[in-house]
Amino acid sequence: MLLNIGFISLGCAKNRVDSEIMLGCLHRAGYNVTGEVEKAEIIVVNTCGFITAAKEESIAAILDAAHFKDTGRCKKILVAGCLAQRYGQELLDEIPEIDGVMGTGSVPEIVDVLNRISAGERPMVLESAGYEYPSPGARILTTPVHSAYLKIAEGCDSRCTYCAIPGIRGPYHSRPQESIIAEAQELCARGVRELVVVAQETTRYGVDLYGRYQLADLLVQLESIEQCRWIRLMYCHPDSLTRELIELVAGSEKICRYIDLPLQHANKRILRMMNRKGTGEELLGLVGHLRRAVPGLTLRTTFLVGFPGETEAEFNELLEFMATARFERAGVFGYSPEEGTAAAMLPDRIDESIIKERVDRAMVLQQTISLEHNKAMIGRELAVLAEGWDDDQSMYWGRWEGDAPEIDGKVYFASVDEVAPGDFVRVKVLDASEYDLTGVQVQ
């Protein structure tokens, strides 16, 4: 009799896709995957190891899983993902409750690894990062059935000085177009209406395989999938936003007028220290160009504050940039030194209390900007992808094309008709807060 498997998945959307592939492999092998971890005989923890906070969350999840060895049915624990890839031997040495580790390059091998654990081994499977993507239908979605992440590449070549991803996920490696299209067609045939395109650098797609940026070509093929309604672009890099891609977004009926464009900073010196190109003035020019080229565009970005040596004047330059650029969506994160990165060796480390204070100041500014953007939406009618019913609000809720799943706001709306998750409805906006909109369905 095969054992019950409990799964804990942490980290980014790319890691979630890995988890979904592992779940699919386990299901095809006959394992029973349970959503109740306390009832699992084997617990798999797919970890994140990107920054200090993520590593701490992963360690806490491993220790929580270990607790079920005493209080639940758990007999074995497998640690997978980024933390395992980075610190496999240390995890085995320091946490005796762990029964095996498996890195980011071994995702399709999970059944074999679990079989070895069940046989009494304590394996450490840390192959080179990256793996050949399984055939379409290999995933069990953990997202709502109408929305799915579509991972088009693995790894990164940019070598930003603060980032450990190249050491964890390896060099940039695009999936062949035919593999991506086949998976997208299968997902949409299952009921997916929104494809969220992800990679470490989505806009770099194709350079390694085809010798040029080929994201626009890929998107044209995705547009041809009849059941697909929305295509959303995440993790775009400012250096690889081609004119062809921008024109495609502007003229498409399916590609959301939404671009996630992590910029990290606006001060020239700090950007150079991060091994990123551009100046604040040049980035403002890019933002202006995008908004002119794609009317109605929603721009999301992320900023990293407290980088070693960042002065108060340089931080204030970032605040001025934010106030001028007026991003509709933005996340602000504090710098943390990561082993193996160039920035970890830099002097003039900023005190954590100062970093926190800078994060807070930047987020207060962004909340003001976001509220002003949202207030300007009042009176507009939006196409909304319904997600479900919210008991606290006593309303349905969903997202419009300006909101990405999990990281952005919601649209709450009243309706006299029953609305099912996955339905597209028209909503007139009547009110707004910093992150969410409220309205009523219109016919």
C-alpha positions in Angstrom: 0.0 0.0 0.0 1.4 3.3 -1.1 1.8 6.0 1.6 0.0 9.3 2.0 2.2 12.3 0.9 1.8 15.7 2.5 3.3 18.7 0.6 4.5 22.1 1.9 5.5 24.5 -0.9 7.2 27.8 -0.2 8.7 30.6 -2.3 7.9 32.1 -5.7 5.7 31.1 -8.6 8.6 29.3 -10.3 9.0 27.1 -7.2 5.3 26.4 -7.2 5.5 25.0 -10.7 8.2 22.7 -9.5 5.9 21.6 -6.7 3.0 21.0 -9.1 5.3 18.8 -11.3 6.4 16.8 -8.2 2.7 16.4 -7.2 1.9 15.1 -10.7 4.8 12.6 -10.7 3.6 11.3 -7.3 0.0 11.0 -8.4 1.0 9.1 -11.6 3.0 6.7 -9.4 0.0 6.0 -7.4 0.8 7.9 -4.2 -2.1 9.5 -2.4 -1.4 13.2 -1.9 -3.2 14.7 1.1 -3.9 18.3 1.9 -3.8 17.4 5.6 -0.2 17.3 6.5 -0.9 15.8 9.9 -2.2 12.7 8.2 0.8 12.2 5.9 3.3 9.4 6.4 5.8 11.3 4.2 6.1 15.1 4.2 7.8 16.9 1.3 8.9 20.5 2.1 9.8 22.3 -1.2 11.9 25.2 0.2 12.9 28.7 -0.9 16.5 29.9 -0.3 16.5 33.3 -2.0 16.9 35.7 0.9 17.4 35.4 4.7 13.7 35.7 5.5 12.8 33.0 3.0 15.5 30.7 4.4 14.2 31.3 7.9 10.7 30.5 6.8 11.9 27.3 5.1 13.8 26.1 8.3 10.7 26.8 10.3 8.6 24.7 7.9 11.0 21.8 8.2 10.9 21.9 12.0 7.1 22.1 11.9 7.1 19.0 9.7 9.5 17.3 12.1 7.0 18.0 14.9 4.6 15.7 13.1 7.0 12.8 13.6 6.0 13.0 17.3 2.4 14.1 17.0 1.2 12.8 13.7 1.7 9.9 11.3 4.8 11.2 9.7 7.6 8.7 9.3 9.8 10.4 6.7 10.7 14.0 5.7 12.1 15.0 2.3 13.4 18.5 1.9 13.5 19.7 -1.8 14.0 23.0 -3.6 16.3 26.0 -3.3 17.4 25.6 0.3 18.3 21.9 -0.4 20.2 22.9 -3.5 22.2 25.4 -1.5 22.7 23.7 1.8 22.0 20.0 1.3 24.8 18.5 3.4 24.3 21.1 6.2 20.6 20.3 6.4 21.3 16.6 6.7 24.1 17.2 9.3 22.2 19.7 11.5 18.6 18.4 11.3 18.5 14.7 12.0 14.8 14.5 11.4 15.4 15.1 7.7 15.4 11.8 5.8 16.6 13.1 2.5 17.3 16.2 0.4 16.7 16.8 -3.3 17.8 19.9 -5.2 16.2 22.0 -8.0 17.7 19.9 -10.8 16.0 16.7 -9.6 12.3 17.6 -9.7 11.1 14.8 -12.0 13.0 12.2 -9.9 10.9 12.6 -6.8 9.3 9.2 -7.0 12.7 7.5 -7.1 14.0 9.6 -4.2 11.0 8.8 -2.1 11.4 5.1 -2.9 15.0 5.3 -1.6 13.9 7.1 1.6 11.2 4.5 2.1 13.8 1.7 1.7 15.8 3.2 4.6 18.4 5.3 2.7 19.1 9.0 3.5 19.8 10.3 0.0 21.3 13.7 -1.0 20.3 14.2 -4.6 21.9 17.5 -5.8 22.3 17.4 -9.5 23.1 20.4 -11.7 20.3 23.0 -11.5 17.6 22.8 -14.2 15.8 19.7 -15.6 14.0 18.5 -18.7 10.4 19.5 -18.4 8.0 16.5 -18.3 5.3 16.0 -21.0 2.1 18.0 -20.9 -0.3 16.9 -18.2 2.5 16.2 -15.8 1.3 18.9 -13.3 -1.4 18.9 -10.6 -2.4 22.6 -10.3 -2.4 24.1 -6.8 -3.9 27.4 -8.2 -7.6 27.8 -9.0 -8.5 25.8 -12.1 -8.9 28.9 -14.2 -5.4 30.4 -13.7 -2.0 28.7 -14.0 1.7 29.7 -14.0 3.5 28.9 -17.2 7.3 28.6 -16.7 9.2 29.3 -19.9 12.8 29.2 -18.7 15.0 28.3 -15.8 18.0 30.0 -14.2 19.6 33.4 -14.7 22.7 34.9 -16.3 22.5 38.4 -15.0 24.7 38.0 -11.9 23.2 40.9 -9.9 25.6 41.2 -7.0 22.9 40.8 -4.3 21.2 37.7 -5.8 21.9 34.0 -5.1 19.6 32.7 -7.9 22.3 31.9 -10.5 24.1 29.7 -7.9 20.8 27.9 -7.0 19.0 27.7 -10.3 22.0 27.7 -12.7 22.4 29.6 -16.0 19.5 30.8 -18.1 17.9 27.9 -20.0 14.9 28.5 -22.2 12.3 25.7 -22.8 11.7 24.9 -26.4 8.6 26.7 -27.8 6.9 23.5 -28.8 7.1 22.2 -25.2 5.6 25.4 -23.8 2.8 25.6 -26.4 1.9 22.0 -25.8 1.7 22.5 -22.1 -0.3 25.7 -22.5 -2.8 24.0 -24.8 -3.2 21.2 -22.3 -3.7 23.6 -19.4 -6.3 25.6 -21.3 -8.1 22.4 -22.4 -8.4 21.7 -18.6 -10.2 25.0 -18.0 -7.3 27.5 -17.5 -8.3 30.9 -18.8 -5.3 32.9 -17.5 -1.7 32.0 -18.3 0.8 33.8 -16.0 4.1 33.6 -17.9 7.1 33.3 -15.5 10.9 32.9 -15.5 13.7 34.5 -13.7 13.9 36.9 -16.6 10.9 36.4 -18.8 11.9 38.9 -21.5 15.2 37.1 -22.0 13.4 34.1 -23.4 14.9 32.4 -26.4 18.4 34.0 -26.5 20.2 30.8 -25.5 18.1 28.5 -27.8 17.4 30.7 -30.8 20.1 33.4 -30.7 17.6 36.2 -30.2 14.9 37.4 -27.9 11.8 35.4 -28.8 9.2 36.1 -26.2 7.1 38.0 -28.7 7.0 35.0 -31.1 6.0 32.7 -28.2 3.2 35.1 -27.1 1.8 35.1 -30.6 1.5 31.4 -30.5 -0.1 31.5 -27.0 -2.6 34.0 -28.3 -3.8 31.5 -30.8 -5.1 29.1 -28.1 -8.8 29.6 -28.3 -9.7 28.9 -24.7 -7.1 31.3 -23.4 -8.5 34.7 -22.3 -5.6 36.4 -20.5 -1.8 36.1 -20.8 0.1 37.9 -18.1 3.8 38.8 -18.1 5.8 38.6 -14.9 9.5 39.2 -14.1 10.4 41.3 -17.1 13.9 42.9 -17.3 14.3 46.5 -18.5 17.3 45.6 -20.6 15.4 43.0 -22.8 12.1 44.8 -23.4 12.1 44.8 -27.2 10.1 47.1 -29.4 8.4 44.1 -31.0 7.3 42.9 -27.6 5.9 46.3 -26.5 4.0 46.7 -29.8 2.6 43.3 -29.3 1.3 44.0 -25.8 -0.2 47.3 -27.1 -2.2 45.6 -29.8 -3.2 42.4 -28.2 -6.7 41.5 -27.0 -5.3 38.7 -24.8 -2.1 39.9 -23.4 -2.9 41.9 -20.2 -1.8 45.5 -20.2 0.3 44.7 -17.2 4.1 44.5 -17.0 6.0 43.4 -14.0 9.3 45.2 -14.3 11.6 44.9 -11.2 14.0 47.9 -11.2 15.6 47.5 -7.8 16.8 51.1 -7.5 17.1 54.5 -9.2 20.5 55.8 -8.1 23.2 55.3 -10.7 25.9 54.4 -8.2 23.8 51.9 -6.4 22.6 50.3 -9.7 26.2 49.9 -10.8 27.1 48.3 -7.4 24.2 45.9 -8.0 25.6 45.2 -11.5 22.5 46.6 -13.1 22.5 49.1 -16.0 20.8 52.5 -16.4 20.2 55.6 -14.4 17.1 57.0 -12.7 16.6 59.4 -15.6 16.9 56.5 -18.2 14.5 54.4 -16.2 12.0 57.3 -16.0 12.3 57.5 -19.8 11.5 53.8 -20.1 8.5 54.1 -17.9 7.2 57.1 -19.9 7.8 55.2 -23.2 5.9 52.2 -22.0 2.9 54.2 -20.8 2.8 56.1 -24.1 3.1 52.9 -26.2 0.6 50.9 -24.1 -2.3 53.1 -23.0 -3.9 51.9 -19.8 -0.8 50.0 -18.8 -0.5 48.8 -15.2 3.2 48.7 -14.1 4.5 46.7 -11.2 8.0 47.0 -9.9 10.2 46.0 -6.9 12.9 48.0 -5.1 15.7 46.9 -2.9 16.7 49.4 -0.2 19.6 49.3 2.3 22.2 48.0 -0.1 25.7 48.3 1.4 26.8 51.9 1.3 23.4 53.4 0.4 23.4 56.9 1.7 20.4 58.8 2.9 20.7 61.0 -0.1 20.7 58.0 -2.5 17.6 56.6 -0.7 15.9 59.9 -1.0 16.7 59.9 -4.7 14.8 56.6 -4.9 11.8 58.1 -3.1 11.8 61.0 -5.6 11.9 58.5 -8.4 9.0 56.6 -7.0 7.0 59.9 -6.6 7.7 60.8 -10.2 7.2 57.4 -11.9 4.1 56.6 -9.9 4.0 52.9 -10.3 0.5 51.4 -9.9 2.0 48.5 -8.0 5.3 48.2 -6.1 7.0 46.0 -3.5 9.9 47.3 -1.4 12.4 44.9 0.2 15.3 45.3 2.6 18.7 44.1 1.6 20.0 41.0 3.2 23.6 39.6 2.6 23.5 36.2 0.8 26.4 33.8 0.9 28.3 33.5 -2.3 27.2 36.8 -3.7 29.5 39.7 -4.5 27.5 42.2 -2.4 28.0 40.1 0.7 31.6 41.0 0.7 31.0 44.8 0.4 31.8 47.1 3.3 29.5 49.8 4.8 26.7 47.5 5.8 23.5 49.4 6.7 22.1 48.7 10.1 18.9 46.6 10.0 16.9 49.2 11.9 17.8 51.8 9.2 16.9 49.3 6.5 13.5 48.7 8.1 12.8 52.4 8.5 13.6 52.9 4.8 11.4 50.1 3.7 8.5 51.6 5.8 9.0 55.1 4.4 9.0 53.8 0.8 5.9 51.7 1.4 4.0 54.6 2.9 4.8 56.6 -0.2 3.7 53.7 -2.4 0.5 53.3 -0.5 -0.4 56.9 -1.2 0.4 56.6 -4.9 -1.6 53.3 -5.1 -4.6 54.9 -3.4 -4.6 57.8 -5.8 -4.4 55.4 -8.8 -7.3 53.3 -7.4 -9.4 56.3 -6.6 -9.1 57.3 -10.3 -10.7 54.0 -11.2 -14.0 55.0 -9.6 -16.7 55.1 -12.3 -14.8 52.8 -14.7 -16.2 49.5 -15.9 -13.7 46.6 -15.8 -13.5 43.0 -17.1 -13.1 41.0 -13.9 -12.0 37.3 -13.6 -14.1 36.0 -10.7 -12.3 34.1 -8.1 -14.9 33.3 -5.4 -17.1 34.6 -2.6 -15.7 36.5 0.4 -17.7 35.9 3.6 -16.2 38.9 5.4 -17.1 41.3 2.6 -20.4 39.5 1.7 -19.4 40.0 -1.9 -17.9 38.1 -4.8 -14.3 38.9 -5.6 -11.9 38.6 -8.5 -9.2 40.4 -10.4 -9.0 42.7 -13.4 -6.1 42.7 -15.8 -4.2 45.2 -13.5 -4.0 42.7 -10.7 -1.7 39.6 -10.8 -2.7 36.6 -8.6 -1.4 36.4 -5.1 0.7 39.6 -5.0 -1.8 42.4 -6.0 -5.2 43.6 -4.9 -8.7 42.3 -5.4 -11.9 43.6 -7.0 -14.9 43.0 -4.7 -18.3 43.2 -6.3 -22.0 42.7 -5.7 -24.1 40.8 -8.2 -27.7 39.8 -8.4 -26.7 36.7 -10.4 -24.7 33.8 -9.2 -21.1 34.0 -10.3 -18.8 31.0 -10.5 -15.0 31.1 -10.2 -13.5 31.5 -13.6 -16.4 33.6 -15.0 -15.5 36.9 -16.6 -17.9 39.6 -15.5 -18.1 43.4 -16.0 -17.9 45.4 -12.8 -18.4 49.1 -12.3 -16.0 50.5 -9.7 -17.8 52.4 -6.9 -15.1 52.7 -4.2 -11.4 52.1 -3.7 -8.7 51.6 -1.0 -4.9 51.4 -1.2 -5.0 48.0 -2.8 -8.6 46.9 -3.5 -11.5 48.1 -5.6 -15.2 47.7 -4.8 -18.1 47.7 -7.3 -21.2 46.1 -8.7 -21.6 43.8 -11.7 -23.2 45.4 -14.7 -24.7 43.6 -17.7 
